[in-house]
Structure formats: C-alpha cells, structure tokens
Amino acid sequence: MPTSDEGLAKRVFRRLVQALACIAALAIANVGLTLALEPYGTFTEVIWSSYNQAADEEIDTILLGTSVAKIGLNPLALRETLDCSPWNVSTDSQSFDNSLRALKTAHEDHGIRRAIIGIGYSTLEQKPFVESASTFSQAIASTKPPLGKVLSYVEGMVAEPFFSSRDSIAMLFPWTFSHVDFNLEQIAGNLRNRVECATPLEAAQRRFPHWTYLDRGYYYTSYEIDLETAGNDVPPRLADDGPTPYEPNLVALERIARYCEENEIELYVVVTPKPAFSTLCLGDAYPSDMQDARERVERLGGTFLDFNVAQEGFYSPAYDEFNDYEHLNYPGAARFSQTLGQLISRIEAGEDVSDEFFGYDEWDAWKRSLDHISVIGAKGTPTGAGISVDVWAWADPEIDIEYQLSRLDDEGNAIEVVIPWSGETSFELPADGHGTYHLRVDARRADKPDEIERTSLLDVLY
C-alpha cells in the first residue's frame, strides 16, 4: 500500500506531465499558426537571409537605420566613391536598439570598421513598434547558433519600451499582431509561398512585385513625388505643436556611438535628405533638436552629417529624386550615396568639411537660401454657406506669395477663376447643394508675377 508521500509524488508527477503536455501543445499550435498566418517573405527576412549567405564575403561597412536608410543608402553606389565593402541591414521602423544589435552582429561576424546609420527627424520621434521589433528578432536570430537564437529573442523581449508590458510576451506569438488577412485565400497563399519559394527573396518578389532587390541588402522602389498633392499632407504647425524626439531613442543612439568608440569603429550618423518643405514644416524645433542629437554623437567620437542643411553648391537634391515627402527614390539614392561616399573619403583623409553645411545656429540663413516655393498645400471645409479654404506655402518666410484659386470640372479642366491673385491665405467660396468641389490653387512669388511656381489640387465634399 503506497504511503501518503508516494501518493503526493505521483500526483505532482502527473500534473507536471500534464503541464508539459499543455506547453508542448501550445508550442506546436503557436508554430502552426505562425507558419499559416505570419507573412513569409518580409523585407527584413530578405535582408538578413542575404546577409547570412554572405558569411564568407568581406564586409567592412555596415549601413543601419529605418526605411530612410533602407532606400536612401545604396551600398553599390556608395562603394563607387568610397573604398569599402558595405552591406545594408536597414529595415522599416528599425529601432535604435535594433540598429545596435545589427551593429554588434556585423562586428562579431566581420570585424567591421565603419558604421553609417541613416536617420531623420521622424526616426528620433518614433517609438519602437512591436511588429517591427518581433520581425527583426526573428530575422537576426537566424544568424545565430541555437543558444544565440534564444538570447536574441530574450534581448528583443526585454528591450524598451516592451519590457514589463504585454508586448514582451506577444513577441512569442508574432502571428497575433503581424498576419495575413483572416481568410482562406490569404492563408493558403501564405502557406503556398512557404512551400513553393526556396528563399524569402522569392516569396518577397511575389508579395511586392513593385520592389526590386539588387544586392548587398539593398531594396528599392522608385516613384516621383506628386507636388500637386504632397503639400496638403504637411499643414502648418507651431514650434511646440506635434511630436518631439523620444528621449529613449537619443539614449540608444548614444549607446551606438559608445559601442563604436569602444570598438574603434568609425560612426557616421547621416540625416538623409528630404524635400525642403519636410524640414521647414518642423519650424525652429528642427535645429534645436538636431543640435542636441549632434552633440550626443560627437561627444562620443561620432560624425554627424545633416544633408537637409547642406550648402546648395555642395549637394541639392531635385524634387524628382524623391519617392515622397521623406524617402529618396532609386536615382536620388544613387546620387546621394555617391555624394556621401565622396564626403566620407574627404573626412577620412583629414579634411574639414564643415563648410559644406549650414550650422544649426544658421537656421535663418538656410531658410533664406531657398530661392523657390518648395510646395503649397490647401485644406477645404464645408460650411453652411459654401466652402472655407485655407492655403499655405513652404518657402523662405521673407518671400511674398500670392494665390489664385480655380474651380475644375470632373475631368480636371478649369471652369472659372473663383479667387484672382491675392496675398490672402483664407477664402470663402460659394457652393450650392451637395457634391464634390474640385479646386486648383496656383502660387507665385509677388516679385515674379509671370511665373506660376507651384500648384495644389484639392477635392472637397460639401
């Protein structure tokens, strides 16, 4: 007859077995749901799988950052003007902590001697996304041995701001927040990609046919910004209105600079170029916040290069070199990367290149250097008596600008000029009944009345 201690031991053992069985069933279900629902063939997967395949190649320069670096830093163009063997591991919404993880991985694998991280003002203000962090952890874990894989996941789970929140646990179940549509067609297509595609790149080419992968981690798509509508998305803002840099991002940027300093890696923090209006709209917060970031980097031995305040004689991007208000397109990224390579070559030869840029204390001088209207925008609001329209322009504030408003038909042809040239920025337009008011706003400098510099198109439901 078993003793009470023996009976207790059996019950404990049985419950332990049951618990382990539940955990195993949960793990199997999680794997199955991840395979079925989590998209296969993400950009992050492609970039890190290509990095893994280059294990035997020489890599001495690593390119890091978010989408502005993923598109804007072309490693193939960079090496045309800089003696280097670069690789781009930039990914969408890559946090500074994940940039540091990528930097450490590249240094451990290849002993890199140079790191270039592409940033923008939006990079500084953006809080990390759990979706991006989880995808990154999975991708970078693929480069590690078994224990390294576990540590990679743990490192992602305890990173700010996920630690102590439910997002930390959610990283173990990526299909809960990163998934295809919950329908049989999408799920079947995702499973088919996993079965039929030999590599993440092949799956990505199915999912994103308008994107092209070249080599060395570089992905691109190429459009031209539509200046007739871009300004409508960039309304005026006060200096204290809107997001400001997220302090943990700046602290993480310091960790990157410190790691580079301790490991004798040359660090270049590069503010990638944007159309002038994307910088102007940030007001006086831009030079103040960027100066803070610059001081933190330079204090730890890094080099900070802001191409948004480059002198026109050195580098001035054309508007047709941008995909949108923040990202370069393929031709623009190629030219920019070549320019960056030339500049780094000069710096590493001991040349002082500070004169190629406006200082942040020369903010007003930079604005005066803009001898054109960057973009205009408009907003229409229906009222009881018609439509209220506000217009604005991004340009040197000392330029006097005039506007003309014309009503268009459904095909985009001008019907009538409803507001002749005026220096006002707010207008009331009559509109009877209900429908869509198609409006074109033209802008010109008051001192150049024969030249329409910018146009904005606006549709208002009333």
C-alpha positions as CSV (number, residue, x, y, z in Angstrom):
1,M,0.0,0.0,0.0
2,P,1.6,3.3,-1.1
3,T,2.4,5.9,1.6
4,S,0.9,9.3,1.6
5,D,4.3,10.7,0.4
6,E,4.3,8.3,-2.5
7,G,0.8,9.3,-3.5
8,L,1.7,13.0,-3.4
9,A,4.7,12.4,-5.5
10,K,2.6,10.6,-8.1
11,R,0.1,13.4,-8.2
12,V,2.8,16.0,-8.6
13,F,4.4,14.0,-11.4
14,R,1.1,13.5,-13.2
15,R,0.4,17.2,-13.0
16,L,3.9,18.1,-14.2
17,V,3.4,15.7,-17.2
18,Q,0.0,17.4,-17.9
19,A,1.6,20.8,-17.7
20,L,4.4,19.9,-20.0
21,A,1.9,18.3,-22.4
22,C,-0.1,21.6,-22.4
23,I,3.0,23.6,-23.0
24,A,4.0,21.3,-25.9
25,A,0.6,21.5,-27.4
26,L,0.6,25.3,-27.1
27,A,4.1,25.5,-28.7
28,I,3.0,23.3,-31.6
29,A,-0.1,25.3,-32.1
30,N,1.9,28.5,-32.0
31,V,4.3,27.2,-34.6
32,G,1.5,26.1,-36.8
33,L,-0.4,29.4,-36.5
34,T,2.9,31.3,-37.2
35,L,3.6,29.4,-40.3
36,A,0.0,29.9,-41.5
37,L,-0.6,33.5,-40.6
38,E,2.7,35.4,-40.3
39,P,3.6,36.7,-43.7
40,Y,6.5,34.9,-45.3
41,G,8.9,37.0,-47.4
42,T,9.2,40.2,-45.4
43,F,11.9,42.8,-46.3
44,T,13.6,42.1,-43.0
45,E,13.8,38.3,-43.8
46,V,15.2,39.0,-47.2
47,I,17.9,41.4,-45.9
48,W,19.1,39.1,-43.1
49,S,18.9,35.9,-45.2
50,S,21.1,37.6,-47.8
51,Y,23.4,38.7,-45.1
52,N,23.7,35.1,-43.9
53,Q,24.5,33.9,-47.4
54,A,27.4,36.4,-47.4
55,A,29.1,34.9,-44.4
56,D,32.3,34.4,-46.4
57,E,32.3,37.8,-48.0
58,E,34.3,40.8,-46.8
59,I,32.1,43.4,-45.1
60,D,33.8,46.4,-43.6
61,T,31.0,48.9,-43.6
62,I,27.5,48.3,-42.2
63,L,24.5,50.5,-43.1
64,L,21.8,50.8,-40.5
65,G,18.5,52.6,-39.9
66,T,14.9,52.8,-40.8
67,S,13.2,53.0,-44.2
68,V,15.0,56.3,-45.0
69,A,18.3,54.3,-44.8
70,K,16.9,51.1,-46.4
71,I,16.1,53.1,-49.6
72,G,18.4,56.1,-49.2
73,L,21.7,54.3,-48.6
74,N,22.6,52.4,-51.7
75,P,25.7,50.2,-50.9
76,L,26.5,49.7,-54.6
77,A,26.6,53.4,-55.3
78,L,28.5,54.1,-52.1
79,R,31.4,51.9,-52.9
80,E,31.8,53.7,-56.2
81,T,33.2,56.7,-54.3
82,L,34.3,55.2,-51.0
83,D,36.9,52.4,-50.7
84,C,34.6,50.0,-48.8
85,S,32.7,46.7,-48.8
86,P,29.3,47.8,-47.5
87,W,26.1,45.9,-46.6
88,N,22.8,47.4,-45.8
89,V,20.8,45.9,-42.9
90,S,18.3,48.8,-42.6
91,T,14.7,47.8,-42.1
92,D,11.4,49.5,-41.8
93,S,10.8,51.2,-38.4
94,Q,14.1,49.8,-37.1
95,S,14.6,51.0,-33.6
96,F,17.9,52.4,-32.4
97,D,18.3,49.4,-30.1
98,N,17.8,47.0,-33.0
99,S,20.4,49.0,-35.0
100,L,22.8,48.4,-32.2
101,R,22.0,44.7,-32.3
102,A,22.7,44.7,-36.0
103,L,25.9,46.6,-35.5
104,K,27.1,44.2,-32.9
105,T,26.3,41.2,-35.1
106,A,28.1,42.7,-38.1
107,H,31.1,43.5,-35.9
108,E,31.2,40.0,-34.4
109,D,30.9,38.3,-37.8
110,H,33.1,40.6,-39.9
111,G,35.0,42.9,-37.7
112,I,33.6,46.0,-39.4
113,R,35.5,49.3,-39.2
114,R,32.8,51.7,-40.3
115,A,29.1,52.1,-39.5
116,I,26.7,54.5,-41.2
117,I,23.2,55.0,-39.7
118,G,20.6,56.9,-41.7
119,I,18.1,58.9,-39.6
120,G,15.5,61.6,-39.9
121,Y,13.6,63.7,-37.5
122,S,10.8,61.1,-37.7
123,T,13.3,58.5,-36.6
124,L,14.1,60.4,-33.5
125,E,10.4,60.9,-32.5
126,Q,9.2,57.4,-33.4
127,K,8.6,55.0,-30.6
128,P,9.5,51.4,-31.4
129,F,6.8,49.1,-32.9
130,V,6.4,45.6,-31.5
131,E,5.6,44.3,-35.1
132,S,9.0,45.6,-36.4
133,A,10.9,44.5,-33.3
134,S,9.5,41.0,-33.4
135,T,10.2,40.5,-37.1
136,F,13.7,41.9,-36.5
137,S,14.3,39.5,-33.6
138,Q,13.3,36.5,-35.7
139,A,15.5,37.6,-38.7
140,I,18.6,38.3,-36.6
141,A,18.1,35.1,-34.7
142,S,18.5,33.2,-38.0
143,T,22.2,34.4,-37.9
144,K,22.9,32.8,-34.5
145,P,23.7,29.3,-33.2
146,P,20.9,27.7,-31.0
147,L,21.8,29.5,-27.8
148,G,22.3,32.7,-29.6
149,K,18.8,32.4,-31.1
150,V,17.3,32.1,-27.6
151,L,19.3,35.1,-26.4
152,S,18.2,37.1,-29.4
153,Y,14.6,36.6,-28.6
154,V,15.2,37.4,-25.0
155,E,17.0,40.6,-25.9
156,G,14.1,41.7,-28.0
157,M,11.6,41.0,-25.2
158,V,13.4,43.0,-22.6
159,A,14.1,46.0,-24.8
160,E,12.5,49.3,-24.2
161,P,9.6,50.0,-24.3
162,F,8.4,46.4,-24.4
163,F,9.7,45.0,-21.2
164,S,7.1,44.9,-18.4
165,S,4.3,45.2,-21.0
166,R,2.2,42.6,-22.7
167,D,4.1,43.3,-25.9
168,S,7.0,41.5,-24.4
169,I,5.0,38.2,-24.2
170,A,3.3,39.0,-27.5
171,M,6.7,38.6,-29.3
172,L,6.5,34.9,-28.6
173,F,3.3,34.9,-30.7
174,P,4.1,37.0,-33.7
175,W,1.0,35.9,-35.7
176,T,-1.2,37.8,-33.2
177,F,-0.1,41.2,-34.5
178,S,1.6,40.5,-37.8
179,H,-0.6,38.4,-40.0
180,V,-2.2,38.0,-43.4
181,D,-5.9,38.6,-43.7
182,F,-8.0,36.1,-41.9
183,N,-9.5,34.4,-45.0
184,L,-8.7,31.1,-46.6
185,E,-7.3,32.7,-49.8
186,Q,-4.7,34.7,-48.0
187,I,-3.8,31.9,-45.6
188,A,-3.5,29.4,-48.4
189,G,-1.3,31.9,-50.4
190,N,1.0,32.4,-47.5
191,L,1.4,28.6,-47.0
192,R,1.9,28.2,-50.7
193,N,4.7,30.7,-50.6
194,R,6.4,28.8,-47.8
195,V,6.2,25.5,-49.7
196,E,7.0,26.8,-53.3
197,C,9.5,29.6,-52.6
198,A,13.0,28.4,-51.9
199,T,14.1,31.6,-50.3
200,P,12.4,34.6,-48.6
201,L,13.5,36.7,-51.6
202,E,11.5,34.6,-54.0
203,A,8.4,35.0,-51.7
204,A,9.0,38.7,-51.4
205,Q,9.1,39.1,-55.2
206,R,5.7,37.6,-55.3
207,R,4.3,39.8,-52.5
208,F,6.0,43.0,-53.6
209,P,6.4,43.0,-57.3
210,H,7.0,46.8,-57.5
211,W,10.1,46.5,-55.3
212,T,13.4,45.4,-56.6
213,Y,16.3,43.7,-54.7
214,L,19.7,44.4,-56.1
215,D,22.5,43.1,-53.9
216,R,24.2,43.6,-50.5
217,G,20.9,44.1,-48.6
218,Y,19.6,46.9,-50.9
219,Y,15.9,47.1,-51.8
220,Y,14.3,49.9,-53.7
221,T,11.1,51.1,-55.3
222,S,11.1,54.2,-57.5
223,Y,8.4,56.8,-57.9
224,E,8.4,60.6,-58.2
225,I,6.7,62.7,-55.5
226,D,3.4,64.4,-56.6
227,L,4.0,68.0,-55.6
228,E,0.4,68.9,-56.5
229,T,-0.9,66.9,-53.5
230,A,2.1,66.5,-51.2
231,G,1.7,69.8,-49.5
232,N,-1.9,69.0,-48.4
233,D,-0.4,66.4,-46.0
234,V,2.1,68.9,-44.5
235,P,0.0,71.6,-42.8
236,P,1.5,74.5,-40.8
237,R,2.5,73.7,-37.2
238,L,3.6,75.7,-34.3
239,A,7.1,75.1,-32.9
240,D,5.6,73.4,-29.8
241,D,2.9,71.6,-31.7
242,G,3.4,67.9,-32.6
243,P,5.8,65.1,-31.6
244,T,9.3,65.7,-30.2
245,P,12.3,63.4,-30.1
246,Y,11.7,60.4,-27.9
247,E,14.4,60.5,-25.2
248,P,15.0,56.7,-25.1
249,N,15.9,57.0,-28.8
250,L,18.5,59.6,-28.1
251,V,19.9,57.4,-25.3
252,A,20.0,54.4,-27.6
253,L,21.8,56.5,-30.2
254,E,24.4,57.3,-27.5
255,R,24.8,53.5,-26.9
256,I,25.5,53.0,-30.6
257,A,28.1,55.8,-30.5
258,R,29.7,54.4,-27.3
259,Y,29.9,50.9,-28.8
260,C,31.6,52.3,-31.9
261,E,34.0,54.3,-29.8
262,E,34.9,51.3,-27.6
263,N,35.5,49.0,-30.6
264,E,37.3,51.5,-32.9
265,I,34.5,51.7,-35.4
266,E,34.1,54.9,-37.4
267,L,30.5,56.1,-36.9
268,Y,28.6,58.4,-39.3
269,V,25.2,59.4,-38.3
270,V,23.6,60.7,-41.5
271,V,20.4,62.7,-41.7
272,T,19.1,61.7,-45.1
273,P,17.8,64.4,-47.4
274,K,14.2,65.3,-47.7
275,P,12.3,67.9,-49.8
276,A,12.8,71.3,-48.2
277,F,9.1,71.5,-47.1
278,S,9.5,68.4,-44.9
279,T,12.2,70.3,-42.9
280,L,10.6,73.7,-43.0
281,C,7.3,72.4,-41.5
282,L,9.1,71.4,-38.3
283,G,9.9,75.0,-37.5
284,D,12.5,76.1,-35.0
285,A,12.2,72.7,-33.3
286,Y,14.3,71.2,-36.1
287,P,17.7,72.9,-35.5
288,S,17.3,72.8,-31.7
289,D,16.5,69.0,-31.6
290,M,19.1,68.1,-34.2
291,Q,21.8,70.1,-32.4
292,D,21.1,68.0,-29.3
293,A,21.4,64.8,-31.3
294,R,24.6,66.0,-32.9
295,E,26.2,66.9,-29.6
296,R,25.5,63.5,-28.2
297,V,27.0,61.7,-31.1
298,E,30.1,63.9,-31.4
299,R,30.7,63.8,-27.7
300,L,31.4,60.0,-28.2
301,G,33.6,60.4,-31.2
302,G,31.0,60.0,-34.0
303,T,30.5,62.2,-37.0
304,F,27.0,63.8,-37.6
305,L,26.1,64.9,-41.2
306,D,22.8,66.6,-41.9
307,F,22.1,66.7,-45.6
308,N,18.9,68.7,-45.1
309,V,21.1,71.8,-44.3
310,A,23.7,71.1,-47.0
311,Q,25.0,74.1,-48.8
312,E,23.5,74.3,-52.3
313,G,26.9,74.3,-54.0
314,F,27.7,71.0,-52.3
315,Y,24.5,69.0,-52.5
316,S,21.0,70.0,-53.5
317,P,18.5,67.2,-54.4
318,A,15.9,67.7,-57.1
319,Y,12.3,67.1,-56.3
320,D,12.1,64.3,-58.9
321,E,14.7,62.4,-56.8
322,F,12.1,61.7,-54.1
323,N,9.5,58.9,-53.7
324,D,7.5,61.0,-51.3
325,Y,8.0,63.7,-48.6
326,E,10.5,61.5,-46.7
327,H,12.2,58.9,-48.9
328,L,14.6,59.2,-51.9
329,N,13.8,57.2,-55.0
330,Y,16.3,55.0,-56.8
331,P,18.1,57.6,-58.9
332,G,18.1,60.0,-55.9
333,A,19.5,57.4,-53.6
334,A,22.2,56.5,-56.0
335,R,23.4,60.1,-56.4
336,F,23.1,60.8,-52.7
337,S,25.1,57.7,-51.8
338,Q,27.9,58.6,-54.2
339,T,28.0,62.1,-52.7
340,L,28.1,60.6,-49.2
341,G,30.9,58.3,-50.2
342,Q,32.9,61.2,-51.6
343,L,32.4,63.2,-48.4
344,I,33.4,60.3,-46.1
345,S,36.5,59.8,-48.2
346,R,37.4,63.5,-47.6
347,I,36.7,63.3,-43.9
348,E,38.9,60.2,-43.5
349,A,41.7,61.9,-45.4
350,G,41.7,64.5,-42.7
351,E,39.7,67.3,-44.5
352,D,37.4,69.7,-42.6
353,V,34.1,69.5,-44.4
354,S,32.0,71.7,-42.0
355,D,31.7,74.5,-44.6
356,E,29.6,72.2,-46.8
357,F,26.7,72.6,-44.3
358,F,24.8,75.3,-42.6
359,G,25.3,75.3,-38.9
360,Y,22.1,74.8,-36.8
361,D,22.8,78.4,-35.5
362,E,22.5,79.5,-39.1
363,W,18.9,78.3,-39.4
364,D,17.6,81.6,-40.7
365,A,20.4,81.8,-43.3
366,W,19.4,78.3,-44.5
367,K,15.8,79.3,-44.9
368,R,16.9,82.4,-46.9
369,S,18.9,80.2,-49.2
370,L,15.7,78.6,-50.5
371,D,15.0,80.8,-53.6
372,H,11.8,79.0,-54.6
373,I,8.5,77.8,-53.2
374,S,9.0,74.3,-52.0
375,V,5.4,73.2,-52.0
376,I,2.0,74.6,-51.3
377,G,-1.0,73.0,-49.6
378,A,-4.7,73.6,-49.1
379,K,-7.5,72.5,-46.9
380,G,-11.2,72.8,-47.6
381,T,-14.0,72.7,-45.1
382,P,-17.7,72.8,-45.9
383,T,-19.7,75.5,-44.2
384,G,-23.4,76.2,-44.2
385,A,-22.9,78.9,-46.9
386,G,-20.3,77.1,-49.0
387,I,-16.6,76.1,-48.6
388,S,-13.9,77.6,-46.4
389,V,-10.4,77.2,-47.9
390,D,-7.1,77.8,-46.2
391,V,-3.8,77.7,-48.2
392,W,-0.2,77.8,-47.2
393,A,3.3,77.6,-48.7
394,W,6.6,76.3,-47.5
395,A,9.4,78.7,-48.6
396,D,11.7,81.3,-47.3
397,P,9.3,83.3,-45.0
398,E,10.6,86.6,-46.4
399,I,9.2,85.7,-49.8
400,D,5.8,87.3,-50.5
401,I,3.5,84.7,-52.1
402,E,0.2,85.2,-54.0
403,Y,-2.5,82.6,-54.7
404,Q,-5.1,82.1,-57.4
405,L,-8.0,79.6,-56.9
406,S,-9.8,78.0,-59.9
407,R,-12.7,75.6,-59.9
408,L,-12.3,72.5,-62.1
409,D,-14.7,70.1,-63.8
410,D,-14.7,66.3,-63.2
411,E,-12.0,65.9,-65.9
412,G,-9.7,68.4,-64.3
413,N,-10.3,71.3,-66.7
414,A,-10.6,74.8,-65.3
415,I,-14.2,76.1,-65.3
416,E,-13.6,79.5,-63.8
417,V,-11.2,81.5,-61.6
418,V,-13.1,81.9,-58.3
419,I,-10.3,83.9,-56.5
420,P,-8.0,86.1,-58.5
421,W,-4.4,86.5,-57.5
422,S,-4.2,87.5,-53.8
423,G,-1.8,87.6,-50.9
424,E,-4.5,86.3,-48.5
425,T,-4.4,82.8,-47.3
426,S,-8.1,82.2,-46.2
427,F,-11.1,82.3,-48.6
428,E,-14.8,81.7,-48.6
429,L,-16.2,80.1,-51.7
430,P,-20.0,79.8,-52.5
431,A,-21.3,76.3,-53.2
432,D,-24.9,75.3,-53.6
433,G,-26.4,71.9,-52.8
434,H,-24.2,68.8,-52.4
435,G,-21.3,67.4,-54.4
436,T,-17.6,67.5,-54.9
437,Y,-15.8,70.8,-55.3
438,H,-12.7,70.3,-57.5
439,L,-10.2,73.1,-56.8
440,R,-6.8,74.1,-58.1
441,V,-4.6,76.5,-56.2
442,D,-1.8,78.2,-58.1
443,A,1.1,80.0,-56.3
444,R,3.6,82.6,-57.5
445,R,6.1,84.9,-56.0
446,A,4.9,88.5,-55.9
447,D,8.1,89.7,-57.4
448,K,7.8,87.2,-60.3
449,P,4.1,87.6,-61.4
450,D,4.6,85.9,-64.7
451,E,5.8,82.5,-63.2
452,I,3.5,80.0,-61.5
453,E,5.9,78.1,-59.3
454,R,3.6,75.6,-57.6
455,T,0.1,74.1,-57.9
456,S,-2.0,72.2,-55.4
457,L,-5.1,70.1,-56.2
458,L,-7.9,69.6,-53.7
459,D,-11.3,67.9,-53.7
460,V,-13.8,69.0,-51.1
461,L,-17.1,67.1,-50.3
462,Y,-19.9,69.5,-49.5
